[in-house]
Amino acid sequence: MRDGETSSEWCTHFARTVADEIRAGVQTGALTFAEADQLLARMRVLLEQALDLSPQPV
């Protein structure tokens, strides 16, 4: 995060950046709509796992 930036602001910026990049990929033909959906679904799982702050059993 940048100095003075809240986590909410960072998350919003990150989400917009990802959306813009995926949209550009679809517009240029680098990604199909199906591939973009698949990519978003996988990213969601990855982010949910990375942000899971609940204690893990040992």
C-alpha positions as CSV (number, residue, x, y, z in Angstrom):
1,M,0.0,0.0,0.0
2,R,1.0,3.5,-0.6
3,D,1.6,6.0,2.3
4,G,-1.8,7.4,3.5
5,E,-3.8,4.8,1.5
6,T,-6.4,2.8,3.4
7,S,-6.8,-0.9,2.8
8,S,-10.2,-0.2,1.3
9,E,-8.7,2.3,-1.2
10,W,-5.9,-0.2,-2.1
11,C,-8.5,-3.0,-2.6
12,T,-10.6,-0.7,-4.9
13,H,-7.5,0.3,-6.9
14,F,-6.4,-3.4,-7.2
15,A,-9.9,-4.5,-8.3
16,R,-10.1,-1.8,-10.9
17,T,-6.7,-2.6,-12.3
18,V,-7.5,-6.3,-12.6
19,A,-10.8,-5.6,-14.3
20,D,-9.2,-3.1,-16.7
21,E,-6.4,-5.6,-17.6
22,I,-8.9,-8.5,-18.2
23,R,-11.2,-6.2,-20.2
24,A,-8.3,-5.1,-22.4
25,G,-7.3,-8.8,-22.9
26,V,-10.8,-9.6,-24.1
27,Q,-11.0,-6.5,-26.3
28,T,-7.6,-7.3,-28.0
29,G,-8.6,-11.0,-28.4
30,A,-5.9,-12.2,-26.1
31,L,-8.6,-13.7,-23.9
32,T,-12.1,-15.1,-24.8
33,F,-15.0,-14.2,-22.5
34,A,-14.9,-17.8,-21.2
35,E,-11.2,-17.5,-20.4
36,A,-11.8,-14.2,-18.7
37,D,-14.5,-15.7,-16.5
38,Q,-12.3,-18.7,-15.7
39,L,-9.4,-16.3,-14.8
40,L,-11.7,-14.2,-12.5
41,A,-13.0,-17.4,-10.8
42,R,-9.5,-18.6,-10.1
43,M,-8.3,-15.3,-8.9
44,R,-11.2,-15.1,-6.5
45,V,-10.3,-18.4,-4.9
46,L,-6.6,-17.4,-4.7
47,L,-7.4,-14.1,-3.0
48,E,-9.9,-15.7,-0.6
49,Q,-7.2,-18.2,0.4
50,A,-4.6,-15.5,0.7
51,L,-6.8,-13.2,2.8
52,D,-8.1,-15.9,5.1
53,L,-7.0,-14.6,8.5
54,S,-8.7,-17.3,10.6
55,P,-6.3,-19.4,12.6
56,Q,-5.5,-22.8,11.0
57,P,-5.7,-25.9,13.1
58,V,-2.3,-27.4,14.0
